[in-house]
Amino acid sequence: MGVLLVAGTIALIVGMIQKSGEIGDAVGASGKARVIGLPPELAGRVVHMTQDGSRLSLLIERQGVQRVVVVDLASGAVQATVNPGAAWLP
């Protein structure tokens, strides 16, 4: 029983180390953060951000108006924007 407990603990630690390596690979080989600039018409105060894989969603507020901007982290290109009034529920 004790051997199984130790083996399970070791397997858990090895799994955590492997996952941390995958997270490090996502940053890039250089280990440096990438700077992504938004076009001036999309600039503003970042209220909230969320990452989903290689996409970053930003909730940006400018002059009291909020919009969502989706950026591809690999290329730095803006994939989509959701402007106020563009989305509605019937």
Backbone bond lengths (Angstrom), bond angles and torsions (degrees), N, CA, C in turn:
res aa  C-N    CA-C-N  psi(-1)  N-CA   C-N-CA  omega(-1)  CA-C   N-CA-C  phi
1 M - - - 1.449 - - 1.528 110.79 -
2 G 1.324 116.01 -43.55 1.460 120.57 179.06 1.520 111.90 -63.50
3 V 1.342 116.30 -36.44 1.468 120.60 179.69 1.530 109.83 -64.97
4 L 1.319 117.83 -41.46 1.462 121.25 177.86 1.522 111.83 -63.82
5 L 1.306 116.63 -38.54 1.460 121.13 178.59 1.522 110.92 -64.02
6 V 1.322 116.77 -44.57 1.473 121.23 179.14 1.524 109.98 -66.49
7 A 1.346 117.98 -43.30 1.461 121.36 179.58 1.529 111.11 -62.90
8 G 1.320 117.49 -40.22 1.457 121.13 177.91 1.522 112.21 -65.01
9 T 1.316 116.67 -39.74 1.465 121.18 177.95 1.523 110.71 -64.74
10 I 1.321 116.52 -42.25 1.471 120.60 179.17 1.529 109.54 -64.63
11 A 1.334 117.52 -42.89 1.466 120.70 178.88 1.528 110.92 -61.91
12 L 1.311 117.74 -38.32 1.457 122.10 178.12 1.528 110.83 -64.55
13 I 1.308 117.12 -43.82 1.471 121.41 179.93 1.524 110.18 -65.17
14 V 1.333 117.80 -43.31 1.466 121.06 179.05 1.533 110.02 -62.22
15 G 1.321 117.76 -41.64 1.459 121.29 177.76 1.523 112.46 -62.12
16 M 1.325 116.46 -40.61 1.472 120.45 178.49 1.523 110.70 -65.23
17 I 1.312 117.44 -39.74 1.468 121.00 179.37 1.521 110.35 -65.56
18 Q 1.331 117.46 -41.10 1.461 120.71 178.53 1.520 111.18 -64.24
19 K 1.316 117.22 -41.97 1.468 120.53 178.46 1.519 111.46 -64.62
20 S 1.328 117.83 -38.72 1.459 119.68 179.29 1.516 110.63 -66.55
21 G 1.322 118.15 -30.95 1.458 121.20 175.19 1.510 111.86 -66.35
22 E 1.342 117.55 -38.63 1.456 121.68 177.44 1.527 111.07 -64.94
23 I 1.309 116.78 -38.15 1.464 120.76 177.84 1.519 109.87 -65.10
24 G 1.323 116.93 -41.42 1.462 120.67 177.91 1.515 112.10 -64.01
25 D 1.339 118.10 -35.60 1.459 121.78 178.49 1.519 111.34 -65.84
26 A 1.328 117.20 -31.02 1.456 120.81 -179.45 1.519 111.75 -67.59
27 V 1.324 117.59 -27.33 1.463 121.05 179.57 1.516 110.13 -70.01
28 G 1.323 117.07 -36.47 1.453 121.27 179.87 1.509 110.21 126.45
29 A 1.315 114.60 160.53 1.460 119.89 -176.96 1.522 111.58 -65.96
30 S 1.330 117.26 -32.36 1.458 119.78 -178.08 1.518 112.00 -75.87
31 G 1.330 117.41 -22.14 1.452 120.98 -178.95 1.522 113.00 78.53
32 K 1.339 116.96 4.92 1.459 120.89 -179.36 1.520 110.00 -97.32
33 A 1.307 115.79 147.92 1.459 120.85 176.49 1.522 109.22 -71.25
34 R 1.321 115.73 147.33 1.459 120.61 179.57 1.525 109.24 -98.37
35 V 1.310 116.84 137.02 1.454 121.83 178.36 1.522 108.27 -97.12
36 I 1.328 115.36 124.53 1.464 121.42 179.36 1.512 107.65 -119.08
37 G 1.316 116.40 123.87 1.458 121.10 179.19 1.518 111.19 -98.87
38 L 1.320 116.55 140.97 1.454 121.59 176.88 1.522 109.30 -97.26
39 P 1.321 117.32 150.85 1.463 119.31 174.55 1.526 110.14 -59.17
40 P 1.326 118.10 150.63 1.470 121.14 -176.82 1.528 113.68 -54.88
41 E 1.333 118.15 -35.10 1.467 119.68 -178.36 1.522 112.78 -70.26
42 L 1.345 117.79 -14.54 1.463 121.42 177.71 1.524 112.50 -104.12
43 A 1.308 117.32 -2.58 1.465 120.93 -177.20 1.526 110.39 -70.68
44 G 1.313 115.31 153.09 1.454 121.85 178.87 1.511 109.89 167.69
45 R 1.314 116.09 -165.31 1.468 121.49 179.60 1.525 108.97 -87.33
46 V 1.329 116.75 126.25 1.457 121.22 178.56 1.522 107.95 -77.92
47 V 1.328 115.98 115.11 1.459 122.46 -178.52 1.522 110.44 -87.61
48 H 1.336 116.28 -38.97 1.463 121.25 -177.91 1.518 108.87 -154.60
49 M 1.334 117.10 148.92 1.456 120.29 174.45 1.516 110.37 -141.50
50 T 1.334 114.55 150.37 1.451 122.00 -179.01 1.521 108.26 -143.91
51 Q 1.335 116.55 140.16 1.458 120.82 178.06 1.519 109.46 -111.57
52 D 1.323 115.76 135.04 1.462 122.32 176.25 1.519 106.93 -132.05
53 G 1.326 116.78 98.11 1.455 120.54 -177.38 1.515 110.53 65.41
54 S 1.331 116.33 -120.15 1.468 120.06 -178.44 1.525 111.85 -98.40
55 R 1.342 117.25 15.86 1.463 120.88 178.84 1.521 111.05 -116.31
56 L 1.308 115.02 141.69 1.462 121.94 177.27 1.521 107.78 -118.47
57 S 1.325 116.52 123.47 1.461 121.57 177.07 1.514 108.54 -102.82
58 L 1.320 115.76 126.90 1.461 121.99 -178.63 1.525 109.47 -116.86
59 L 1.326 116.77 132.42 1.457 121.82 169.79 1.520 105.64 -97.90
60 I 1.325 115.48 111.52 1.468 121.24 -174.06 1.521 109.50 -113.07
61 E 1.342 115.04 135.60 1.462 120.67 177.96 1.523 108.67 -115.79
62 R 1.330 114.83 132.07 1.464 120.41 177.97 1.521 107.83 -143.02
63 Q 1.294 116.57 121.24 1.463 124.03 179.79 1.530 111.23 53.41
64 G 1.342 115.93 42.81 1.454 121.69 176.31 1.514 115.15 79.62
65 V 1.331 118.49 -0.13 1.460 122.28 179.97 1.529 108.34 -109.65
66 Q 1.329 116.18 131.42 1.461 120.70 -179.80 1.522 110.29 -105.34
67 R 1.339 115.33 147.17 1.454 121.43 174.79 1.515 108.85 -147.42
68 V 1.324 116.46 156.31 1.456 122.19 178.17 1.525 107.93 -104.48
69 V 1.333 115.72 131.84 1.460 122.23 178.11 1.520 107.67 -122.14
70 V 1.340 116.73 128.56 1.458 122.27 178.91 1.525 107.71 -107.95
71 V 1.349 115.73 123.01 1.467 122.20 -176.22 1.527 109.22 -117.02
72 D 1.344 115.99 135.51 1.461 121.42 173.73 1.523 107.34 -81.37
73 L 1.336 117.11 119.73 1.459 120.66 -175.97 1.523 112.58 -70.88
74 A 1.332 118.12 -28.37 1.456 120.52 -178.87 1.526 111.41 -69.28
75 S 1.330 117.02 -43.81 1.466 120.01 -176.51 1.522 113.33 -102.37
76 G 1.323 116.96 -21.09 1.459 120.74 -176.53 1.518 112.93 83.22
77 A 1.330 116.96 3.90 1.464 121.06 -177.67 1.530 110.85 -82.20
78 V 1.330 115.08 146.19 1.462 121.07 174.64 1.519 107.10 -76.83
79 Q 1.339 117.05 120.31 1.465 121.41 -179.31 1.516 112.28 -87.88
80 A 1.319 116.85 -35.18 1.468 119.21 -177.21 1.518 109.90 -160.70
81 T 1.324 115.09 155.22 1.454 121.45 170.94 1.526 107.67 -133.90
82 V 1.314 115.55 143.98 1.459 121.51 175.14 1.521 106.39 -118.14
83 N 1.308 114.98 112.53 1.461 121.22 -177.96 1.522 110.33 -91.11
84 P 1.342 117.26 159.41 1.464 120.43 178.48 1.519 110.47 -59.64
85 G 1.314 115.67 137.65 1.445 120.92 179.05 1.523 113.95 82.91
86 A 1.347 117.52 -7.85 1.457 120.40 -179.17 1.521 111.12 -77.20
87 A 1.304 116.79 -30.36 1.460 120.74 -179.17 1.523 108.99 -110.02
88 W 1.306 116.19 134.74 1.466 120.56 178.22 1.509 108.68 -148.61
89 L 1.294 115.18 156.80 1.460 122.18 178.35 1.518 108.12 -109.90
90 P 1.335 117.18 132.30 1.475 119.06 179.54 1.501 112.27 -69.45
